Amino acid sequence: MSGSPETGTLDPQVNTTGELRSVRTSVRHDSAAKHVSGAALYVDDVGEPAGTLQIAIGASPAAKGPIVGLDLDAVRTAPGVVAVVTAADIPGHNEISPVGAGDDPLLADTKVLFHGQPVFIVAAETREAARRAALLATIRIGEAEPLLTVEAAEAADSLISPDFNIVRGDPGKALETAANRMSGNFPIGGQEHFYLEGQAALAIPQEDGDMFVLTSTQHPSEVQKVVAEVLGLPINAVVSEVRRMGGGFGGKESQACQWAGLAALAARVTGRPCKLRLDRDDDMVMTGKRHDMLARWQVGYDDDGMLEAADITFLAKCGFSTDLSNSVIDRTAFHTDNAYFVPHIAARTKRMRTNTVSNTAFRGFGGPQGMLAIEHVMDQVAHRLRIDPFDLRMRNLYGPDRDVTPYGMTVFDNIAPEVMEKTEALSGYRARRREIAEHNAENPFLRKGLAITPVKFGISFTATHLNQAGALVHVYTDGSVHLNHGGTEMGQGLFTKVAQVVADEFGIDLDKVKITATTTAKVPNTSPTAASSGTDLNAMAARIAAARIRERLTDFAAETYDSVAADIRFRDNQVFVGNRAVGFADLVRQAYMARISLSSTGFYRTPKIHWDREKGQGRPFFYFAYGASCSEVTIDTLTGELRVDRVDIVHDVGKSLNPAIDIGQIEGGFVQGMGWLTTEELVWDAGGRLRTHAPSTYKIPTSSDVPAEFNVHLHDGINREEAIYGSKAVGEPPLMLAISVHSAIFDAIAGLAPPVVAIPLDAPATPEAILRAVTAVREARP
Amino acid sequence: MQAERHAIHIVRRGKVVEISDFAPTETLLDYLRLRERAIGTKEGCAEGDCGACTVALGRPGEGEGTEYRPVNACIHLLGMADGAEVITVEDMARDGELHPIQQSMVEHHASQCGFCTPGFVMALFALYHREAPDGLDRTQVNDAIAGNLCRCTGYKPIVAAALDACADPVFDGFGTDETIMALKEADKGKTLFVGDENRFFAAPVSIDELAALYVLHPDATLVAGATDVGLWITKQMRPIDRVIHLGRIREMTAIEDNPDSLVIGAAATYADAWDALSKLDPDIAEVLRRLGSPQVRAVGTVGGNIANGSPIGDTPPLLIALGAETMLRHGGDIRVLALEDFYLDYGKQDRQPGEFVESFRVEKPGPNTAFRAYKISKRFDQDISAVLAAFALDIHQGIIRSAKIAFGGMAGIPKRARYAEKALKDISLNDPSGWQPAIDALARDFAPMDDHRASAAYRSQVAGGLLKKALTEIAGEDTMATRLTGTREAADVGLT
């Protein structure tokens, strides 16, 4: 046993019973049968208490300006309306910033800062009545010039917080002395989460002025805190609960709070239960997205394509408020190296405050933009030098004696080279490279491209204090187990994995473990289910809780059956005491009669991590997750249309707790990333209105966009750090496997251009962006 | 009007349910979720684009059985479900046993968050009940779920689940003789009128009744599939008090397949008209395959696509290039208009109050006509076109005698490219060097606009590229070398 302050006598990698029965098997998602039969309940499905009111939002008609007139009389007198609520009705604070920035009002008060910002709410007897009434308001906004782009914000010096840079060496000097040098601007688009279940909350007033909130959030403790702040209550007067979300992807981390806060406010004002479920268009207009960024890059390299220096400045569009942007953009800087050692490197970030919706967490949390930028630079350098991009990437990977990141953390677990080589072999990269060259030589209209890109993604919240989790486990007298922890289920299979771990701790069947809704009343002060950390943290906390009960049962059995703890095993729903077998439920019943406690909390915090942001040095990550993907695409040079033909992935999940669930995360993450880089385009008009605010105009991938050949391999390995049973986090890293799609499109276009012409391919590579790049390189031909 | 019924009848779980107290704009989804509390069916977008609300509607098929179509309940008006069996995800399991589609979804790990899952189950239920004598392949499953968005799984396990479940013979207890009996009981075949003169949902059963009712209420909203009108209700919150549904008028859903022409009733759905239209040309089949989704095509109509006058409807350019005519009716009067003349200006058609599109007629292309059509959008499936191009060239011995070219997305209306047509006259297909004047002429034909789908510059460039592509293909190039989707060599009739 390893033993540590974090896990006590438990060995994180080894099961005490000596045998894993549930863990490592592809058991189904705990709710699978309920999902397919419509029996899984989401916030809007739960039976409403009698008298529940429905809420609609009155939104700002302009992107910026003082509120000079707010006439709500027609709203108040509309049929079915019970209450109209404005900022003036807030008993506590009109402030919901998740980081205490003081720039995130629940309702706009004196001024509006983006088009669609909530200004008031209507509570009515039906949802239709509320929505109709909300349209009757007259909101007059004074003239003001909104800042809608990062360039405009830069010119106005409009920032949410100071610049933050991670720098190693002397990139400026190294760029000057490098044998070759290139530079460019690379626009990177944002992304709408498009969780299928929109934001929703149901607030039910309790006695003493307390509030119960059913919410669709990745962060119930934050919802609890915000509701308390808004209502002027201590935190213990609010309970927030979530059984499951219909998708989250980061969009329900901080940004579920506003809707729960508004529902609670309306419930306080009316004294009646109030439900707020955003219409899809409102959801897309009023909630933040992945940050769009502009990357200004400079790179210096030798004739073999070894990078000597890279200096990349990211201008990130944060929107009107701070929200989680600082942590998000820090992660962009942390991931600008991706899997490469660059001796002299600067990742500079500028956090632009704009009059747009406040951008927020989204799977990858800033990392994807950093990694996409350096991969784009790799593609440009490879094209300039006529080196196969795969060879160029291999040369620049971290390796022996080049294994320290720009922020001073050793890449102690580097498997990027072997994962890349395995991807090269499994995809048949070299042979296909030749076939594609032949295809392109013969085809005037349709061109193919091929690329392999690596992923190295740091696992842990970079806000170190968040790397903690709690769990609560009860065993009842029939041997059934009640499992609760601070993690939330958004489809990723967290609840299933944690239950597998707990079942194996007791040596019982998985179906004996009841999975229950996350609630702030059972486990307090929880961290968001984010940063891919859900299983690492919560499975360990739950295992610790279960182990405590098991240890008590072990001691009891040893005493009762005159044995010693070392001879007692929990397996197959039984407890083996030497040669004797006692049913688990029997032992539990005996223990109860003997007044043994059958309930325990568990608490876990990630060891070893530390981060000094001032110095830009530390070990912010417990470990790295790796992967690589090979994508083949075909583009139509007359229309810019794109087809992704084949994808091969090798991805590292350590030793998987549940291979089917992990593969589901990899496939789903890849396709979501592919959408970000191809068809998903956010368009704002000159007035700051989002024009792509519904699935009719914002296009996430459909089934036919998935490559016809799509091969996913789990890398065979174990986490070198002591994560739960040697597994690795899998939520976010696979999204960035999709960068190979962008690089393959680059490759297809690069063949049209001589080396001297850089390839101006933006992200997302929509048909229009592809055709623009094709046209530009053709017109640039000498 | 002789209203003979004042309630709709639907079949739910084998029983006929009568509903008379509903607003003309009440949606099927609200009925299910708010009244029945059948909460398995989800609202994802309320505009018919995500498919989370998909239910199956069963009606008597052409043969003996029941035909099941997937429908977006969020924009399907309750009154339109009159006479149909409504199946939701909760109805699928029988005696505690999951339906084969559900069971296969579970076994393939095809759900993650589960919110889209009921919609997928129902879309696949409709696929499961469709005859596929040669079995199904991946692309057919993709087509069947093109109207269902999933943000978690990446679709691969869903497709695998569908292929697995549909490989077995249909055996699920749906579409039995009892169902047919119940449907016969529910379908009264008489004119429906629910409400009063100020606020009603009406469904006449003859064109004469429709014409009379519409003259009486020229401000009523005519609804065929409600795939557009549904959004007026759910998104724009328009006050719509009088609704006249066309779907129950047999004369208007009829398809007349003559030796040299087609006459299609304005209320015939895409699914109804699929076979006839697809036979005109493989490219028409391909545009229809990508138009909307199975849910949209199950209820949406070509007539509605024509009548609402959108500059980005996909079918008007196809039909204009083929020289289609439309029949307009007012009371007892009928006028025939070349389809291109129907479109006057953005949002304005040559249609008088009380007048409606009754049908349209299209000539079948002759042996000397080469037809090509292309749909350009950000995403291949279920996306509104940035540009839709249709080319009909009359060719004699490699020389273009005449051309009809129509574009969508290039102007405020679906519009012909008359300068380009003229420039193509007498041009040789064998000499690409002579094509450029026609390509250049498109710049005189169109001044497209910038919007969130595409920039004006992109639209203009693509229009030229598509003309070049059409000429290259007609000159003999294999479309495997010219297209990413919808190759003509592989043109099978797809799925509706």
Chai-1 contact restraints between the chains, C-beta under 6 A:
chainA,res_idxA,chainB,res_idxB,connection_type,confidence,min_distance_angstrom,max_distance_angstrom,comment,restraint_id
A,S31,B,G114,contact,1.0,0.0,6.0,A-B,restraint_1
A,A32,B,V106,contact,1.0,0.0,6.0,A-B,restraint_2
A,A32,B,S111,contact,1.0,0.0,6.0,A-B,restraint_3
A,A33,B,V106,contact,1.0,0.0,6.0,A-B,restraint_4
A,H35,B,S111,contact,1.0,0.0,6.0,A-B,restraint_5
A,H35,B,G114,contact,1.0,0.0,6.0,A-B,restraint_6
A,H35,B,T117,contact,1.0,0.0,6.0,A-B,restraint_7
A,V36,B,Q102,contact,1.0,0.0,6.0,A-B,restraint_8
A,V36,B,M105,contact,1.0,0.0,6.0,A-B,restraint_9
A,V36,B,V106,contact,1.0,0.0,6.0,A-B,restraint_10
A,V36,B,T117,contact,1.0,0.0,6.0,A-B,restraint_11
A,V36,B,V121,contact,1.0,0.0,6.0,A-B,restraint_12
A,S37,B,A93,contact,1.0,0.0,6.0,A-B,restraint_13
A,G38,B,G40,contact,1.0,0.0,6.0,A-B,restraint_14
A,G38,B,V89,contact,1.0,0.0,6.0,A-B,restraint_15
A,G38,B,E90,contact,1.0,0.0,6.0,A-B,restraint_16
A,G38,B,P118,contact,1.0,0.0,6.0,A-B,restraint_17
A,A40,B,G114,contact,1.0,0.0,6.0,A-B,restraint_18
A,D45,B,I39,contact,1.0,0.0,6.0,A-B,restraint_19
A,R132,B,M237,contact,1.0,0.0,6.0,A-B,restraint_20
A,F194,B,R151,contact,1.0,0.0,6.0,A-B,restraint_21
A,L196,B,G44,contact,1.0,0.0,6.0,A-B,restraint_22
A,L196,B,A52,contact,1.0,0.0,6.0,A-B,restraint_23
A,L196,B,F115,contact,1.0,0.0,6.0,A-B,restraint_24
A,L196,B,C116,contact,1.0,0.0,6.0,A-B,restraint_25
A,L196,B,R151,contact,1.0,0.0,6.0,A-B,restraint_26
A,E197,B,F115,contact,1.0,0.0,6.0,A-B,restraint_27
A,G246,B,C113,contact,1.0,0.0,6.0,A-B,restraint_28
A,G246,B,F115,contact,1.0,0.0,6.0,A-B,restraint_29
A,G247,B,C113,contact,1.0,0.0,6.0,A-B,restraint_30
A,G247,B,R151,contact,1.0,0.0,6.0,A-B,restraint_31
A,R280,B,C45,contact,1.0,0.0,6.0,A-B,restraint_32
A,N443,B,A481,contact,1.0,0.0,6.0,A-B,restraint_33
A,F445,B,T482,contact,1.0,0.0,6.0,A-B,restraint_34
A,M490,B,C113,contact,1.0,0.0,6.0,A-B,restraint_35
A,G491,B,Q112,contact,1.0,0.0,6.0,A-B,restraint_36
A,G491,B,C113,contact,1.0,0.0,6.0,A-B,restraint_37
A,G491,B,C152,contact,1.0,0.0,6.0,A-B,restraint_38
A,D636,B,L484,contact,1.0,0.0,6.0,A-B,restraint_39
A,L638,B,G465,contact,1.0,0.0,6.0,A-B,restraint_40
A,L638,B,K469,contact,1.0,0.0,6.0,A-B,restraint_41
A,T639,B,I376,contact,1.0,0.0,6.0,A-B,restraint_42
A,T639,B,V462,contact,1.0,0.0,6.0,A-B,restraint_43
A,T639,B,G465,contact,1.0,0.0,6.0,A-B,restraint_44
A,E641,B,L484,contact,1.0,0.0,6.0,A-B,restraint_45
A,R643,B,L484,contact,1.0,0.0,6.0,A-B,restraint_46
A,A660,B,H109,contact,1.0,0.0,6.0,A-B,restraint_47
A,G664,B,H109,contact,1.0,0.0,6.0,A-B,restraint_48
A,G664,B,Q112,contact,1.0,0.0,6.0,A-B,restraint_49
A,E667,B,G154,contact,1.0,0.0,6.0,A-B,restraint_50
A,E667,B,K156,contact,1.0,0.0,6.0,A-B,restraint_51
A,G668,B,C152,contact,1.0,0.0,6.0,A-B,restraint_52
A,G668,B,T153,contact,1.0,0.0,6.0,A-B,restraint_53
A,G668,B,G154,contact,1.0,0.0,6.0,A-B,restraint_54
A,V671,B,G154,contact,1.0,0.0,6.0,A-B,restraint_55
A,T679,B,K378,contact,1.0,0.0,6.0,A-B,restraint_56
A,T679,B,R379,contact,1.0,0.0,6.0,A-B,restraint_57
A,V683,B,H452,contact,1.0,0.0,6.0,A-B,restraint_58
A,R691,B,H452,contact,1.0,0.0,6.0,A-B,restraint_59
A,T692,B,H452,contact,1.0,0.0,6.0,A-B,restraint_60
A,A694,B,E47,contact,1.0,0.0,6.0,A-B,restraint_61
A,P695,B,C45,contact,1.0,0.0,6.0,A-B,restraint_62
A,P695,B,D49,contact,1.0,0.0,6.0,A-B,restraint_63
A,P695,B,C50,contact,1.0,0.0,6.0,A-B,restraint_64
A,S696,B,E47,contact,1.0,0.0,6.0,A-B,restraint_65
A,S696,B,D49,contact,1.0,0.0,6.0,A-B,restraint_66
A,T697,B,H452,contact,1.0,0.0,6.0,A-B,restraint_67
A,K699,B,K378,contact,1.0,0.0,6.0,A-B,restraint_68
A,K699,B,R379,contact,1.0,0.0,6.0,A-B,restraint_69
A,K699,B,D383,contact,1.0,0.0,6.0,A-B,restraint_70
A,I700,B,L149,contact,1.0,0.0,6.0,A-B,restraint_71
A,T702,B,A146,contact,1.0,0.0,6.0,A-B,restraint_72
A,T702,B,D381,contact,1.0,0.0,6.0,A-B,restraint_73
A,S703,B,N142,contact,1.0,0.0,6.0,A-B,restraint_74
A,S703,B,I145,contact,1.0,0.0,6.0,A-B,restraint_75
A,S703,B,Y155,contact,1.0,0.0,6.0,A-B,restraint_76
A,S704,B,N142,contact,1.0,0.0,6.0,A-B,restraint_77
A,S704,B,F380,contact,1.0,0.0,6.0,A-B,restraint_78
A,S704,B,D381,contact,1.0,0.0,6.0,A-B,restraint_79
A,V706,B,Y155,contact,1.0,0.0,6.0,A-B,restraint_80
A,F710,B,K156,contact,1.0,0.0,6.0,A-B,restraint_81
A,T766,B,K378,contact,1.0,0.0,6.0,A-B,restraint_82
A,E768,B,A454,contact,1.0,0.0,6.0,A-B,restraint_83
A,E768,B,Y458,contact,1.0,0.0,6.0,A-B,restraint_84
